[in-house]
Amino acid sequence: MVFKDVTDLMKRHTALFVILLISQIFALLSIFFVFGVFQNNLYELCDNHDSKSLEATIDNQKITSDDINKIFMTMVEEEIPIDYFYVEAESKDGKKSFLDRAQYKNGKYGYSDSVYENMKYGLQGSYYEDKDYRNKNKVVVINGEDKKDVGDTIVLGEETFDIIGKDDINDPGEYEMPFTAFPKNCVWIRLNFGLTQLPTRAQYETFRDLLLSYGCKPAEFYVSNNADLRQEYSMLVVSALLAILAGVNMYMIYRFIFKKRRKKLAVFLLCGCSKKRARMLFFTEILCNMLCVVIVATGLFRFVVFPQMLTWFKYVDRIYGIKEYGTIIGIFLFVVLLIGYALSFSITRKSILDFKRGEL
C-alpha cells in the first residue's frame, strides 16, 4: 500500500515529488555543510589563543631522561603535529631551572626551529644539535647576564657542562640544554608539546594515556578550552534549526498532497480502515521518502561536497566522523518525522463528513 501511494505520488504529482525530494536533500546537505563551516570557525577561533599544546606535570620523580625521550618519540611516531617539545626541571634547591625546546625532524633531534627564529638575534655562540641529544653531551646555553662566556664550563647539579651559547631570552638561573643531558639529580617539573594545530580528541587521549602510564599528570585540555562542549552544543542547535525548516517545508507540501487524497481516505474509513492504520500509512510513506533523502544526501555530501570543503577550510578534515554523521541524521529524522507524524495525526482525526466537504 505504501509503495503504491509513493508511485501514485510520483505519477500524479511529479513536480511536487521532485520539489519535495530536492528540497529535503538540499536541507540535509545544508545541515552537513553549515555544521562543518561552524565547527571550522570554532577551531580557528581557538587557534588564535594559546591552546595548541598538550601539557603535563611530572609527579613521578623516578622518571629518567630516557623515559622522557620515550614519551617524546612515542608522540612523534603517532604522527601528532608537533612543533616543539618543551621540558623543564630544576635543581634540588630550586634555584636553577633546566629547560629544553626540542624538535625531531627528518630523523634528527635539534633545537626548535620556530623558537630559534625568535631567539637567534640575542644569541652568542650556538644551540645544541642532534649529536648532543644522542650522546647526552653536557652542553648548555646560559643567560646573557651570566659572567661566564662561551667556551667556559659551569657546574650544574654536581655535573660539569660546556657553555656553547649565551642568549638574552631566558632569565638568570635558567639554563637550556638537551633534555637527554639534564643533571641526574634534577627534579622534573613539567613537559609540554607545542603543536602546529589544535589537537583532536584522539590525539589528546593518546597523550593523556601515555603520560599517565609514566606517572605524570596531564592537563585537562578539553575542559579548560571547552572545545568539545561547544562542538556538541553547536551540532545540536544548528542541526535542529535547519531540520525544523526542512520539516516545515515537508509539512506544507505533504499537506497539499494529502488534501488531494481526502476522497481516497474517506473510502478507506468507510471500508473499515481505522484512523490509526490510516495515520500509520501516511507516516510510513513520509518515513520511506525521508530515508531515501538521507541516503542520497549523505552520499552526495561525502563524495561530492566534502572533498571540495577540504580545499576551502583548514580544520574540516577532523570534524566529520561516524558520531557526527549519526547525530546530524538522527536529529534531522527525529524533527522531520515528528512534524510528519503531527501532520498525519491532524489529517486523520477529521470525520468522514469533513473529508466529504474537503476540509482537512
Residue pairs with C-beta under 8 A, 6 or more apart in sequence:
1 281
2 281
2 284
2 285
2 288
5 281
5 285
6 285
6 288
6 289
9 16
9 17
9 257
9 285
10 17
12 260
13 257
13 260
16 253
16 256
16 257
19 253
20 250
20 253
20 254
20 289
21 289
21 292
21 293
21 296
23 246
23 249
23 250
23 253
24 246
24 249
24 250
24 289
24 290
24 293
24 297
24 336
25 293
25 296
25 297
25 300
27 242
27 243
27 245
27 246
27 249
27 332
28 246
28 293
28 294
28 297
28 298
28 301
28 328
28 329
28 332
29 297
29 300
29 301
29 305
30 242
31 238
31 239
31 242
31 243
31 246
31 328
31 332
32 297
32 298
32 301
32 305
32 320
32 328
33 301
33 305
33 309
34 238
34 242
35 234
35 235
35 238
35 239
35 319
35 324
35 328
36 306
36 309
36 313
36 316
36 319
36 320
37 313
38 234
38 238
39 231
39 234
39 235
39 315
39 316
39 319
40 313
40 314
40 315
40 316
40 319
42 227
42 230
42 231
42 234
43 198
43 227
43 314
43 315
43 318
43 319
44 314
44 315
46 198
46 225
46 227
47 197
47 198
47 315
49 225
51 198
51 221
51 225
51 227
52 83
52 194
52 195
52 196
52 197
52 198
52 199
53 192
53 193
53 194
53 195
53 221
54 192
54 193
54 195
54 199
54 203
54 204
54 207
54 218
54 219
54 221
55 190
55 191
55 192
55 193
55 218
55 219
55 221
56 190
56 191
56 192
56 207
56 211
56 216
56 217
56 218
56 219
57 189
57 190
57 216
57 217
57 219
58 188
58 189
58 190
58 191
58 216
58 217
59 215
59 216
59 217
60 188
60 214
60 215
60 216
61 187
61 188
62 215
63 188
63 214
63 215
63 216
65 136
65 179
65 180
65 181
65 182
66 180
67 214
68 87
68 179
68 180
68 188
68 191
69 179
69 180
71 191
71 210
71 211
71 214
72 85
72 102
72 104
72 179
73 104
74 210
75 82
75 85
75 193
75 206
75 207
75 210
76 82
76 104
78 203
78 206
80 193
80 195
80 199
80 203
80 206
80 207
81 195
81 196
81 197
82 103
82 104
82 193
82 194
82 195
82 196
83 103
83 112
83 114
83 194
83 195
83 196
84 101
84 102
84 103
84 112
84 114
84 115
84 193
84 194
85 100
85 101
85 102
85 103
85 104
85 112
85 179
85 191
85 192
85 193
85 194
86 99
86 100
86 101
86 191
86 192
86 193
86 194
87 99
87 100
87 102
87 179
87 182
87 188
87 190
87 191
87 192
88 97
88 98
88 99
88 188
88 189
88 190
88 191
89 97
89 98
89 182
89 183
89 186
89 187
89 188
89 189
90 96
90 97
90 98
90 186
90 187
90 189
91 97
91 98
91 156
91 157
91 183
91 185
91 186
91 187
92 157
92 185
92 186
92 187
94 187
95 173
96 156
96 157
96 173
96 174
96 175
97 173
97 174
97 175
98 156
98 157
98 175
98 176
98 177
98 182
98 183
98 186
99 170
99 174
99 175
99 176
99 177
100 176
100 177
100 178
100 179
100 182
101 111
101 112
101 115
101 176
101 194
102 109
102 110
102 111
102 112
102 133
102 178
102 179
103 109
103 110
103 111
103 112
103 113
104 110
105 113
108 130
109 129
109 130
109 132
109 133
109 134
109 178
110 127
110 128
110 129
110 130
110 133
111 127
111 128
111 129
112 194
114 194
116 127
118 169
119 167
119 169
122 144
122 167
122 168
122 169
123 141
123 165
123 166
123 167
124 144
124 150
124 165
124 166
124 167
125 141
125 150
125 163
125 164
125 165
125 166
126 164
126 165
127 141
127 164
127 165
127 176
128 137
128 139
128 141
128 164
128 177
128 178
131 137
132 139
132 178
132 181
133 178
133 179
133 180
133 181
134 180
136 178
136 180
136 181
137 162
137 178
137 181
138 159
138 160
138 161
138 162
138 177
138 181
139 161
139 162
139 163
139 164
139 177
139 178
139 181
140 154
140 156
140 161
140 162
140 163
140 164
140 175
140 176
140 177
141 163
141 164
141 165
141 166
141 167
141 175
141 176
141 177
142 148
142 154
142 163
142 165
142 166
142 175
143 166
143 167
143 168
143 170
143 171
143 172
143 173
143 174
143 175
144 166
144 167
144 168
145 172
146 166
146 172
148 154
148 163
149 163
149 166
150 163
150 164
150 165
150 166
151 162
151 163
152 163
153 160
153 161
153 162
153 163
154 160
154 161
154 163
154 175
155 161
156 175
156 183
157 182
157 183
157 184
157 185
157 186
158 183
158 185
159 183
159 184
161 175
161 177
161 181
167 176
170 176
191 216
193 207
197 314
197 315
198 227
198 315
199 207
199 221
200 318
201 222
201 228
204 221
204 222
207 218
208 218
211 217
211 218
212 218
222 228
235 324
235 327
235 328
236 327
236 331
239 327
239 328
239 331
239 332
240 331
240 335
242 332
243 331
243 332
243 334
243 335
243 336
244 335
244 339
246 332
246 335
246 336
247 335
247 336
247 338
247 339
247 340
248 339
250 286
250 290
250 336
250 339
250 340
251 339
251 340
251 342
251 343
254 286
254 340
254 343
255 343
255 347
255 360
258 265
258 282
258 343
258 347
258 360
259 358
259 360
262 355
262 358
262 360
263 355
265 278
265 347
265 348
265 355
266 352
266 355
266 356
268 278
269 275
269 278
269 352
269 355
270 352
275 348
275 349
276 348
278 348
279 341
279 344
279 345
279 347
279 348
280 344
282 343
282 344
282 347
282 348
283 337
283 340
283 341
283 344
286 336
286 337
286 340
286 343
286 344
287 337
287 340
290 333
290 336
290 337
290 340
294 329
294 332
294 333
298 325
298 329
306 316
306 320
309 316
310 316
310 317
346 360
347 360
350 359
350 360
354 360
